[in-house]
Amino acid sequence: MGTERRDRETEPDHGTPRDRSPETPPAPDAHRPAPDEQSAPARDADRPAPDEQSAPAPDAGRPAPDQQPTPAAPDEQPTPAAADEQPAPTDADEQPAPTHGGKPGRRRLRRVLLAVLLVLTLPLLTAETALRLNYNGTPAPGALTRHKDALWLGHAWVDGRKTDTDVKALADRLRGTGIRDLYVHAGPLEHDGTLPKSAYRRAGWLTAAVHRELPGVRVQAWLGDVLASEGPDGMRLERAATREAIVESARGVLAAGFEGAHFDLEPLHSGDRDYLSLLDDLRALTRAHHALLSVAAHQIDPVPGFHSFWGTTTGHPKWWSQAYFGQVARRVDQIAVMSYDTMQPLQSLYGGYVAQQTSLALEVTPRTTDLLMGLPFYHENRFGHWNHAETATAAVRGVRLGLSRTDTGRTRFGVALYVDFAATEDDWTAYRKGWVRG
């Protein structure tokens, strides 16, 4: 998830979102940093390059080899005074031979840099190779929809922009698929946890229309906000008053006709006890109203403790520990993994990553909780998400592989499609062919 949906819960069809226009896919990110270009070490300014080294000039007073005089007879040897008159050596005679390896300090620096590069890249290459291998194999024949899938819908469905005609078109699209739940954007929550009823004024109309056209499909209110976990602005779950206000907001959407409350609060750090306390309070409310409690969840550490390493190096501990994921899953009726925005550059690596995430989530999600794996039905190019790599086709195959290897017989399992207004026909085809029909 490189960049989580901290703005996406405000993006769908809700006036003018914080960062994007309604239902308009964002422009590709043009600010992707290029690899650093290592400059070659500068040579000594006062030493000529090896190919520019001048050869020593011949001694000015020395005859050429073919003019060398014959040795004098013993009695004709020059006197010591004559020997003292030999010309002094020139600078060229004293010039040291050029060295061809640079200074020892530079050679050591290059070796250190190479060692650091190997330390950083070898684990990454090993992990990426493992993901590619994880994408191999054939899914089990029964690793298909259990008719417990979900679809995130934009805000236009509750603010007056959609009509009965739109509901009928949606029903035609979903009929014969495995979609059972609709997460309809009814927020965002205010930072203090409150939610004005005007944000979802047509909730009653929508739930009635969906029940008429798609009997058995449930409509839940999708509520979210940006947390102040990595900056000064946002919702603060550590405040009891904020958590109480969120519970009251959930009570309001249930009274308006929604059949459940679906929460997406980001960025939510692994181990957050205030979030677990909030879920306990929300679960008591939803059970009393015979309603559903569901959440959008962060991805799980691809290797144990990775969220701590990433948080230390980047300030954004993107992943949850597997143990914390299990703690959240035990407190809700449904948990949907946001298995996109993964920073993977190839379809095979992304599919292998989704297979891994599916297995990790299945291992700790109780059988009494619906586990849904997110499919990317949107198209962006930015850091953390490459459109050519994170495809619905690769995600579906990854989900089926993970399910086949870990728990093929799990019944409370499905996929969640994000998001209706950005989906293409290719996305829907990948879902139908790969997951519904196999």
Secondary structure, DSSP 8 states (H G I E B T S, - for coil): --S-STTTTT-TTSSS-SSS-TT---------------------TTS--GGG-------TT---GGG------GGG---HHHHHTS----HHHH-----SS--HHHHHHHHHHHHHHHHHHHHHHHHHHHHHHHT-S---TT-S--S-EEEEE-GGGTTT---HHHHHHHHHHHTTS-EEEEEEE-----TTS---GGGGTTHHHHHHHHHHHSTT-EEEEEEEEEBTTSSSSSB-TT-HHHHHHHHHHHHHHHHTT-SEEEEEEES--TT-HHHHHHHHHHHHHHHHTT-EEEEEE--B-SSTTHHHHHHHHHS---SB-HHHHHHHHTT-SEEEE--------SHHHHHHHHHHHHHHHHHHS-TTSEEEEEEE----EETTEETTTS-HHHHHHHHHHHHHHH-TT-SSEEEEEE-GGG--HHHHHHHIIIII--
